[in-house]
Amino acid sequence: MDLATQVDELRARGSRVETIFPTGETAQLLAVDAMDVSKRPAAARAGYDQGRALAGRLTGFWR
């Protein structure tokens, strides 16, 4: 089942759903070769930075 269908089903049952996708540097690092172990530290840092950037919006979502 694809993500959009899963999100639609959750919302139809009353759940609030927020999806987050890799963007910017994170997306670039994962697009090249997500299984390349040498890219893991940079991808983890980029994902962490993206999460911190979204934290304000997500704080409101979780309340």
mmCIF file of the N, C-alpha and C atoms, coordinates in Angstrom:
data_MODEL
# 
_entry.id   MODEL 
# 
loop_
_atom_site.group_PDB 
_atom_site.id 
_atom_site.type_symbol 
_atom_site.label_atom_id 
_atom_site.label_alt_id 
_atom_site.label_comp_id 
_atom_site.label_asym_id 
_atom_site.label_entity_id 
_atom_site.label_seq_id 
_atom_site.pdbx_PDB_ins_code 
_atom_site.Cartn_x 
_atom_site.Cartn_y 
_atom_site.Cartn_z 
_atom_site.occupancy 
_atom_site.B_iso_or_equiv 
_atom_site.pdbx_formal_charge 
_atom_site.auth_seq_id 
_atom_site.auth_comp_id 
_atom_site.auth_asym_id 
_atom_site.auth_atom_id 
_atom_site.pdbx_PDB_model_num 
ATOM 1   N N  . MET A 1 1  ? 0.851   -1.167 0.000  1.00 0.00 ? 1  MET A N  1 
ATOM 2   C CA . MET A 1 1  ? 0.000   0.000  0.000  1.00 0.00 ? 1  MET A CA 1 
ATOM 3   C C  . MET A 1 1  ? 0.905   1.242  0.000  1.00 0.00 ? 1  MET A C  1 
ATOM 4   N N  . ASP A 1 2  ? 0.572   2.211  -0.816 1.00 0.00 ? 2  ASP A N  1 
ATOM 5   C CA . ASP A 1 2  ? 1.403   3.405  -0.901 1.00 0.00 ? 2  ASP A CA 1 
ATOM 6   C C  . ASP A 1 2  ? 1.099   4.384  0.237  1.00 0.00 ? 2  ASP A C  1 
ATOM 7   N N  . LEU A 1 3  ? 2.005   5.314  0.455  1.00 0.00 ? 3  LEU A N  1 
ATOM 8   C CA . LEU A 1 3  ? 1.899   6.247  1.573  1.00 0.00 ? 3  LEU A CA 1 
ATOM 9   C C  . LEU A 1 3  ? 0.619   7.077  1.514  1.00 0.00 ? 3  LEU A C  1 
ATOM 10  N N  . ALA A 1 4  ? 0.284   7.601  0.346  1.00 0.00 ? 4  ALA A N  1 
ATOM 11  C CA . ALA A 1 4  ? -0.904  8.451  0.225  1.00 0.00 ? 4  ALA A CA 1 
ATOM 12  C C  . ALA A 1 4  ? -2.172  7.704  0.651  1.00 0.00 ? 4  ALA A C  1 
ATOM 13  N N  . THR A 1 5  ? -2.271  6.450  0.279  1.00 0.00 ? 5  THR A N  1 
ATOM 14  C CA . THR A 1 5  ? -3.426  5.641  0.655  1.00 0.00 ? 5  THR A CA 1 
ATOM 15  C C  . THR A 1 5  ? -3.459  5.423  2.157  1.00 0.00 ? 5  THR A C  1 
ATOM 16  N N  . GLN A 1 6  ? -2.299  5.143  2.749  1.00 0.00 ? 6  GLN A N  1 
ATOM 17  C CA . GLN A 1 6  ? -2.233  4.946  4.193  1.00 0.00 ? 6  GLN A CA 1 
ATOM 18  C C  . GLN A 1 6  ? -2.634  6.215  4.939  1.00 0.00 ? 6  GLN A C  1 
ATOM 19  N N  . VAL A 1 7  ? -2.142  7.352  4.476  1.00 0.00 ? 7  VAL A N  1 
ATOM 20  C CA . VAL A 1 7  ? -2.480  8.636  5.107  1.00 0.00 ? 7  VAL A CA 1 
ATOM 21  C C  . VAL A 1 7  ? -3.974  8.895  4.981  1.00 0.00 ? 7  VAL A C  1 
ATOM 22  N N  . ASP A 1 8  ? -4.537  8.672  3.806  1.00 0.00 ? 8  ASP A N  1 
ATOM 23  C CA . ASP A 1 8  ? -5.976  8.870  3.598  1.00 0.00 ? 8  ASP A CA 1 
ATOM 24  C C  . ASP A 1 8  ? -6.802  7.992  4.535  1.00 0.00 ? 8  ASP A C  1 
ATOM 25  N N  . GLU A 1 9  ? -6.396  6.741  4.691  1.00 0.00 ? 9  GLU A N  1 
ATOM 26  C CA . GLU A 1 9  ? -7.135  5.832  5.566  1.00 0.00 ? 9  GLU A CA 1 
ATOM 27  C C  . GLU A 1 9  ? -7.045  6.263  7.027  1.00 0.00 ? 9  GLU A C  1 
ATOM 28  N N  . LEU A 1 10 ? -5.874  6.681  7.458  1.00 0.00 ? 10 LEU A N  1 
ATOM 29  C CA . LEU A 1 10 ? -5.725  7.166  8.831  1.00 0.00 ? 10 LEU A CA 1 
ATOM 30  C C  . LEU A 1 10 ? -6.591  8.396  9.081  1.00 0.00 ? 10 LEU A C  1 
ATOM 31  N N  . ARG A 1 11 ? -6.550  9.328  8.151  1.00 0.00 ? 11 ARG A N  1 
ATOM 32  C CA . ARG A 1 11 ? -7.353  10.550 8.302  1.00 0.00 ? 11 ARG A CA 1 
ATOM 33  C C  . ARG A 1 11 ? -8.845  10.241 8.274  1.00 0.00 ? 11 ARG A C  1 
ATOM 34  N N  . ALA A 1 12 ? -9.249  9.287  7.444  1.00 0.00 ? 12 ALA A N  1 
ATOM 35  C CA . ALA A 1 12 ? -10.664 8.907  7.365  1.00 0.00 ? 12 ALA A CA 1 
ATOM 36  C C  . ALA A 1 12 ? -11.159 8.338  8.691  1.00 0.00 ? 12 ALA A C  1 
ATOM 37  N N  . ARG A 1 13 ? -10.227 7.778  9.457  1.00 0.00 ? 13 ARG A N  1 
ATOM 38  C CA . ARG A 1 13 ? -10.576 7.214  10.770 1.00 0.00 ? 13 ARG A CA 1 
ATOM 39  C C  . ARG A 1 13 ? -10.369 8.209  11.900 1.00 0.00 ? 13 ARG A C  1 
ATOM 40  N N  . GLY A 1 14 ? -10.085 9.477  11.540 1.00 0.00 ? 14 GLY A N  1 
ATOM 41  C CA . GLY A 1 14 ? -9.989  10.523 12.545 1.00 0.00 ? 14 GLY A CA 1 
ATOM 42  C C  . GLY A 1 14 ? -8.596  10.863 13.042 1.00 0.00 ? 14 GLY A C  1 
ATOM 43  N N  . SER A 1 15 ? -7.570  10.230 12.494 1.00 0.00 ? 15 SER A N  1 
ATOM 44  C CA . SER A 1 15 ? -6.205  10.534 12.933 1.00 0.00 ? 15 SER A CA 1 
ATOM 45  C C  . SER A 1 15 ? -5.694  11.811 12.279 1.00 0.00 ? 15 SER A C  1 
ATOM 46  N N  . ARG A 1 16 ? -4.872  12.521 13.012 1.00 0.00 ? 16 ARG A N  1 
ATOM 47  C CA . ARG A 1 16 ? -4.131  13.653 12.440 1.00 0.00 ? 16 ARG A CA 1 
ATOM 48  C C  . ARG A 1 16 ? -2.812  13.094 11.947 1.00 0.00 ? 16 ARG A C  1 
ATOM 49  N N  . VAL A 1 17 ? -2.465  13.408 10.722 1.00 0.00 ? 17 VAL A N  1 
ATOM 50  C CA . VAL A 1 17 ? -1.264  12.846 10.114 1.00 0.00 ? 17 VAL A CA 1 
ATOM 51  C C  . VAL A 1 17 ? -0.411  13.974 9.542  1.00 0.00 ? 17 VAL A C  1 
ATOM 52  N N  . GLU A 1 18 ? 0.864   13.919 9.835  1.00 0.00 ? 18 GLU A N  1 
ATOM 53  C CA . GLU A 1 18 ? 1.842   14.853 9.259  1.00 0.00 ? 18 GLU A CA 1 
ATOM 54  C C  . GLU A 1 18 ? 2.949   14.014 8.649  1.00 0.00 ? 18 GLU A C  1 
ATOM 55  N N  . THR A 1 19 ? 3.214   14.203 7.384  1.00 0.00 ? 19 THR A N  1 
ATOM 56  C CA . THR A 1 19 ? 4.298   13.470 6.739  1.00 0.00 ? 19 THR A CA 1 
ATOM 57  C C  . THR A 1 19 ? 5.483   14.413 6.527  1.00 0.00 ? 19 THR A C  1 
ATOM 58  N N  . ILE A 1 20 ? 6.665   13.878 6.722  1.00 0.00 ? 20 ILE A N  1 
ATOM 59  C CA . ILE A 1 20 ? 7.886   14.651 6.541  1.00 0.00 ? 20 ILE A CA 1 
ATOM 60  C C  . ILE A 1 20 ? 8.766   13.874 5.571  1.00 0.00 ? 20 ILE A C  1 
ATOM 61  N N  . PHE A 1 21 ? 9.253   14.578 4.578  1.00 0.00 ? 21 PHE A N  1 
ATOM 62  C CA . PHE A 1 21 ? 10.109  13.964 3.574  1.00 0.00 ? 21 PHE A CA 1 
ATOM 63  C C  . PHE A 1 21 ? 11.471  14.633 3.597  1.00 0.00 ? 21 PHE A C  1 
ATOM 64  N N  . PRO A 1 22 ? 12.516  13.909 3.259  1.00 0.00 ? 22 PRO A N  1 
ATOM 65  C CA . PRO A 1 22 ? 13.838  14.521 3.191  1.00 0.00 ? 22 PRO A CA 1 
ATOM 66  C C  . PRO A 1 22 ? 13.849  15.637 2.145  1.00 0.00 ? 22 PRO A C  1 
ATOM 67  N N  . THR A 1 23 ? 14.468  16.750 2.501  1.00 0.00 ? 23 THR A N  1 
ATOM 68  C CA . THR A 1 23 ? 14.600  17.866 1.573  1.00 0.00 ? 23 THR A CA 1 
ATOM 69  C C  . THR A 1 23 ? 16.050  18.331 1.560  1.00 0.00 ? 23 THR A C  1 
ATOM 70  N N  . GLY A 1 24 ? 16.354  19.208 0.665  1.00 0.00 ? 24 GLY A N  1 
ATOM 71  C CA . GLY A 1 24 ? 17.670  19.828 0.618  1.00 0.00 ? 24 GLY A CA 1 
ATOM 72  C C  . GLY A 1 24 ? 18.807  18.833 0.653  1.00 0.00 ? 24 GLY A C  1 
ATOM 73  N N  . GLU A 1 25 ? 19.747  19.073 1.556  1.00 0.00 ? 25 GLU A N  1 
ATOM 74  C CA . GLU A 1 25 ? 20.949  18.246 1.638  1.00 0.00 ? 25 GLU A CA 1 
ATOM 75  C C  . GLU A 1 25 ? 20.617  16.791 1.962  1.00 0.00 ? 25 GLU A C  1 
ATOM 76  N N  . THR A 1 26 ? 19.634  16.573 2.824  1.00 0.00 ? 26 THR A N  1 
ATOM 77  C CA . THR A 1 26 ? 19.254  15.210 3.175  1.00 0.00 ? 26 THR A CA 1 
ATOM 78  C C  . THR A 1 26 ? 18.803  14.449 1.944  1.00 0.00 ? 26 THR A C  1 
ATOM 79  N N  . ALA A 1 27 ? 17.938  15.064 1.148  1.00 0.00 ? 27 ALA A N  1 
ATOM 80  C CA . ALA A 1 27 ? 17.430  14.410 -0.062 1.00 0.00 ? 27 ALA A CA 1 
ATOM 81  C C  . ALA A 1 27 ? 18.568  14.136 -1.041 1.00 0.00 ? 27 ALA A C  1 
ATOM 82  N N  . GLN A 1 28 ? 19.481  15.080 -1.180 1.00 0.00 ? 28 GLN A N  1 
ATOM 83  C CA . GLN A 1 28 ? 20.607  14.887 -2.095 1.00 0.00 ? 28 GLN A CA 1 
ATOM 84  C C  . GLN A 1 28 ? 21.484  13.721 -1.644 1.00 0.00 ? 28 GLN A C  1 
ATOM 85  N N  . LEU A 1 29 ? 21.762  13.657 -0.359 1.00 0.00 ? 29 LEU A N  1 
ATOM 86  C CA . LEU A 1 29 ? 22.606  12.573 0.154  1.00 0.00 ? 29 LEU A CA 1 
ATOM 87  C C  . LEU A 1 29 ? 21.945  11.224 -0.022 1.00 0.00 ? 29 LEU A C  1 
ATOM 88  N N  . LEU A 1 30 ? 20.647  11.156 0.184  1.00 0.00 ? 30 LEU A N  1 
ATOM 89  C CA . LEU A 1 30 ? 19.946  9.874  0.057  1.00 0.00 ? 30 LEU A CA 1 
ATOM 90  C C  . LEU A 1 30 ? 19.699  9.496  -1.395 1.00 0.00 ? 30 LEU A C  1 
ATOM 91  N N  . ALA A 1 31 ? 19.574  10.490 -2.263 1.00 0.00 ? 31 ALA A N  1 
ATOM 92  C CA . ALA A 1 31 ? 19.295  10.208 -3.669 1.00 0.00 ? 31 ALA A CA 1 
ATOM 93  C C  . ALA A 1 31 ? 20.468  9.531  -4.361 1.00 0.00 ? 31 ALA A C  1 
ATOM 94  N N  . VAL A 1 32 ? 21.675  9.880  -3.963 1.00 0.00 ? 32 VAL A N  1 
ATOM 95  C CA . VAL A 1 32 ? 22.856  9.329  -4.620 1.00 0.00 ? 32 VAL A CA 1 
ATOM 96  C C  . VAL A 1 32 ? 22.961  7.830  -4.357 1.00 0.00 ? 32 VAL A C  1 
ATOM 97  N N  . ASP A 1 33 ? 23.009  7.445  -3.106 1.00 0.00 ? 33 ASP A N  1 
ATOM 98  C CA . ASP A 1 33 ? 23.080  6.026  -2.739 1.00 0.00 ? 33 ASP A CA 1 
ATOM 99  C C  . ASP A 1 33 ? 22.789  5.902  -1.250 1.00 0.00 ? 33 ASP A C  1 
ATOM 100 N N  . ALA A 1 34 ? 21.555  5.644  -0.928 1.00 0.00 ? 34 ALA A N  1 
ATOM 101 C CA . ALA A 1 34 ? 21.127  5.594  0.469  1.00 0.00 ? 34 ALA A CA 1 
ATOM 102 C C  . ALA A 1 34 ? 21.846  4.504  1.265  1.00 0.00 ? 34 ALA A C  1 
ATOM 103 N N  . MET A 1 35 ? 22.386  3.526  0.597  1.00 0.00 ? 35 MET A N  1 
ATOM 104 C CA . MET A 1 35 ? 23.051  2.431  1.299  1.00 0.00 ? 35 MET A CA 1 
ATOM 105 C C  . MET A 1 35 ? 24.561  2.657  1.455  1.00 0.00 ? 35 MET A C  1 
ATOM 106 N N  . ASP A 1 36 ? 25.074  3.761  0.938  1.00 0.00 ? 36 ASP A N  1 
ATOM 107 C CA . ASP A 1 36 ? 26.500  4.059  1.052  1.00 0.00 ? 36 ASP A CA 1 
ATOM 108 C C  . ASP A 1 36 ? 26.816  4.458  2.492  1.00 0.00 ? 36 ASP A C  1 
ATOM 109 N N  . VAL A 1 37 ? 27.527  3.590  3.203  1.00 0.00 ? 37 VAL A N  1 
ATOM 110 C CA . VAL A 1 37 ? 27.807  3.798  4.622  1.00 0.00 ? 37 VAL A CA 1 
ATOM 111 C C  . VAL A 1 37 ? 28.597  5.088  4.873  1.00 0.00 ? 37 VAL A C  1 
ATOM 112 N N  . SER A 1 38 ? 29.401  5.494  3.938  1.00 0.00 ? 38 SER A N  1 
ATOM 113 C CA . SER A 1 38 ? 30.209  6.690  4.132  1.00 0.00 ? 38 SER A CA 1 
ATOM 114 C C  . SER A 1 38 ? 29.357  7.963  4.176  1.00 0.00 ? 38 SER A C  1 
ATOM 115 N N  . LYS A 1 39 ? 28.147  7.889  3.658  1.00 0.00 ? 39 LYS A N  1 
ATOM 116 C CA . LYS A 1 39 ? 27.258  9.055  3.643  1.00 0.00 ? 39 LYS A CA 1 
ATOM 117 C C  . LYS A 1 39 ? 26.367  9.142  4.883  1.00 0.00 ? 39 LYS A C  1 
ATOM 118 N N  . ARG A 1 40 ? 26.361  8.101  5.696  1.00 0.00 ? 40 ARG A N  1 
ATOM 119 C CA . ARG A 1 40 ? 25.475  8.068  6.865  1.00 0.00 ? 40 ARG A CA 1 
ATOM 120 C C  . ARG A 1 40 ? 25.672  9.230  7.833  1.00 0.00 ? 40 ARG A C  1 
ATOM 121 N N  . PRO A 1 41 ? 26.888  9.561  8.233  1.00 0.00 ? 41 PRO A N  1 
ATOM 122 C CA . PRO A 1 41 ? 27.041  10.676 9.176  1.00 0.00 ? 41 PRO A CA 1 
ATOM 123 C C  . PRO A 1 41 ? 26.497  11.990 8.625  1.00 0.00 ? 41 PRO A C  1 
ATOM 124 N N  . ALA A 1 42 ? 26.795  12.299 7.367  1.00 0.00 ? 42 ALA A N  1 
ATOM 125 C CA . ALA A 1 42 ? 26.313  13.541 6.766  1.00 0.00 ? 42 ALA A CA 1 
ATOM 126 C C  . ALA A 1 42 ? 24.790  13.516 6.612  1.00 0.00 ? 42 ALA A C  1 
ATOM 127 N N  . ALA A 1 43 ? 24.235  12.363 6.221  1.00 0.00 ? 43 ALA A N  1 
ATOM 128 C CA . ALA A 1 43 ? 22.782  12.239 6.071  1.00 0.00 ? 43 ALA A CA 1 
ATOM 129 C C  . ALA A 1 43 ? 22.093  12.368 7.425  1.00 0.00 ? 43 ALA A C  1 
ATOM 130 N N  . ALA A 1 44 ? 22.682  11.766 8.454  1.00 0.00 ? 44 ALA A N  1 
ATOM 131 C CA . ALA A 1 44 ? 22.101  11.867 9.796  1.00 0.00 ? 44 ALA A CA 1 
ATOM 132 C C  . ALA A 1 44 ? 22.115  13.309 10.280 1.00 0.00 ? 44 ALA A C  1 
ATOM 133 N N  . ARG A 1 45 ? 23.210  14.021 10.055 1.00 0.00 ? 45 ARG A N  1 
ATOM 134 C CA . ARG A 1 45 ? 23.307  15.423 10.465 1.00 0.00 ? 45 ARG A CA 1 
ATOM 135 C C  . ARG A 1 45 ? 22.287  16.273 9.708  1.00 0.00 ? 45 ARG A C  1 
ATOM 136 N N  . ALA A 1 46 ? 22.179  16.052 8.412  1.00 0.00 ? 46 ALA A N  1 
ATOM 137 C CA . ALA A 1 46 ? 21.230  16.823 7.607  1.00 0.00 ? 46 ALA A CA 1 
ATOM 138 C C  . ALA A 1 46 ? 19.793  16.538 8.055  1.00 0.00 ? 46 ALA A C  1 
ATOM 139 N N  . GLY A 1 47 ? 19.487  15.282 8.348  1.00 0.00 ? 47 GLY A N  1 
ATOM 140 C CA . GLY A 1 47 ? 18.148  14.934 8.835  1.00 0.00 ? 47 GLY A CA 1 
ATOM 141 C C  . GLY A 1 47 ? 17.866  15.552 10.191 1.00 0.00 ? 47 GLY A C  1 
ATOM 142 N N  . TYR A 1 48 ? 18.857  15.546 11.053 1.00 0.00 ? 48 TYR A N  1 
ATOM 143 C CA . TYR A 1 48 ? 18.721  16.182 12.371 1.00 0.00 ? 48 TYR A CA 1 
ATOM 144 C C  . TYR A 1 48 ? 18.461  17.677 12.212 1.00 0.00 ? 48 TYR A C  1 
ATOM 145 N N  . ASP A 1 49 ? 19.230  18.321 11.354 1.00 0.00 ? 49 ASP A N  1 
ATOM 146 C CA . ASP A 1 49 ? 19.047  19.757 11.115 1.00 0.00 ? 49 ASP A CA 1 
ATOM 147 C C  . ASP A 1 49 ? 17.664  20.046 10.539 1.00 0.00 ? 49 ASP A C  1 
ATOM 148 N N  . GLN A 1 50 ? 17.201  19.204 9.631  1.00 0.00 ? 50 GLN A N  1 
ATOM 149 C CA . GLN A 1 50 ? 15.862  19.378 9.066  1.00 0.00 ? 50 GLN A CA 1 
ATOM 150 C C  . GLN A 1 50 ? 14.816  19.232 10.167 1.00 0.00 ? 50 GLN A C  1 
ATOM 151 N N  . GLY A 1 51 ? 14.980  18.262 11.032 1.00 0.00 ? 51 GLY A N  1 
ATOM 152 C CA . GLY A 1 51 ? 14.047  18.059 12.134 1.00 0.00 ? 51 GLY A CA 1 
ATOM 153 C C  . GLY A 1 51 ? 13.992  19.259 13.064 1.00 0.00 ? 51 GLY A C  1 
ATOM 154 N N  . ARG A 1 52 ? 15.146  19.809 13.374 1.00 0.00 ? 52 ARG A N  1 
ATOM 155 C CA . ARG A 1 52 ? 15.183  21.001 14.237 1.00 0.00 ? 52 ARG A CA 1 
ATOM 156 C C  . ARG A 1 52 ? 14.491  22.177 13.556 1.00 0.00 ? 52 ARG A C  1 
ATOM 157 N N  . ALA A 1 53 ? 14.669  22.300 12.245 1.00 0.00 ? 53 ALA A N  1 
ATOM 158 C CA . ALA A 1 53 ? 14.035  23.390 11.508 1.00 0.00 ? 53 ALA A CA 1 
ATOM 159 C C  . ALA A 1 53 ? 12.509  23.244 11.508 1.00 0.00 ? 53 ALA A C  1 
ATOM 160 N N  . LEU A 1 54 ? 12.018  22.020 11.562 1.00 0.00 ? 54 LEU A N  1 
ATOM 161 C CA . LEU A 1 54 ? 10.575  21.759 11.547 1.00 0.00 ? 54 LEU A CA 1 
ATOM 162 C C  . LEU A 1 54 ? 9.976   21.680 12.947 1.00 0.00 ? 54 LEU A C  1 
ATOM 163 N N  . ALA A 1 55 ? 10.800  21.715 13.960 1.00 0.00 ? 55 ALA A N  1 
ATOM 164 C CA . ALA A 1 55 ? 10.343  21.485 15.333 1.00 0.00 ? 55 ALA A CA 1 
ATOM 165 C C  . ALA A 1 55 ? 9.213   22.412 15.758 1.00 0.00 ? 55 ALA A C  1 
ATOM 166 N N  . GLY A 1 56 ? 9.304   23.680 15.415 1.00 0.00 ? 56 GLY A N  1 
ATOM 167 C CA . GLY A 1 56 ? 8.256   24.623 15.806 1.00 0.00 ? 56 GLY A CA 1 
ATOM 168 C C  . GLY A 1 56 ? 6.898   24.234 15.244 1.00 0.00 ? 56 GLY A C  1 
ATOM 169 N N  . ARG A 1 57 ? 6.872   23.907 13.971 1.00 0.00 ? 57 ARG A N  1 
ATOM 170 C CA . ARG A 1 57 ? 5.612   23.508 13.335 1.00 0.00 ? 57 ARG A CA 1 
ATOM 171 C C  . ARG A 1 57 ? 5.092   22.202 13.926 1.00 0.00 ? 57 ARG A C  1 
ATOM 172 N N  . LEU A 1 58 ? 5.990   21.278 14.185 1.00 0.00 ? 58 LEU A N  1 
ATOM 173 C CA . LEU A 1 58 ? 5.563   19.980 14.704 1.00 0.00 ? 58 LEU A CA 1 
ATOM 174 C C  . LEU A 1 58 ? 5.143   20.049 16.159 1.00 0.00 ? 58 LEU A C  1 
ATOM 175 N N  . THR A 1 59 ? 5.709   20.978 16.915 1.00 0.00 ? 59 THR A N  1 
ATOM 176 C CA . THR A 1 59 ? 5.292   21.149 18.308 1.00 0.00 ? 59 THR A CA 1 
ATOM 177 C C  . THR A 1 59 ? 3.800   21.456 18.346 1.00 0.00 ? 59 THR A C  1 
ATOM 178 N N  . GLY A 1 60 ? 3.351   22.346 17.487 1.00 0.00 ? 60 GLY A N  1 
ATOM 179 C CA . GLY A 1 60 ? 1.930   22.671 17.397 1.00 0.00 ? 60 GLY A CA 1 
ATOM 180 C C  . GLY A 1 60 ? 1.090   21.477 16.973 1.00 0.00 ? 60 GLY A C  1 
ATOM 181 N N  . PHE A 1 61 ? 1.629   20.661 16.108 1.00 0.00 ? 61 PHE A N  1 
ATOM 182 C CA . PHE A 1 61 ? 0.921   19.478 15.631 1.00 0.00 ? 61 PHE A CA 1 
ATOM 183 C C  . PHE A 1 61 ? 0.678   18.485 16.770 1.00 0.00 ? 61 PHE A C  1 
ATOM 184 N N  . TRP A 1 62 ? 1.674   18.308 17.637 1.00 0.00 ? 62 TRP A N  1 
ATOM 185 C CA . TRP A 1 62 ? 1.582   17.320 18.702 1.00 0.00 ? 62 TRP A CA 1 
ATOM 186 C C  . TRP A 1 62 ? 0.782   17.774 19.907 1.00 0.00 ? 62 TRP A C  1 
ATOM 187 N N  . ARG A 1 63 ? 0.423   19.022 19.958 1.00 0.00 ? 63 ARG A N  1 
ATOM 188 C CA . ARG A 1 63 ? -0.355  19.505 21.109 1.00 0.00 ? 63 ARG A CA 1 
ATOM 189 C C  . ARG A 1 63 ? -1.822  19.325 20.925 1.00 0.00 ? 63 ARG A C  1 
# 
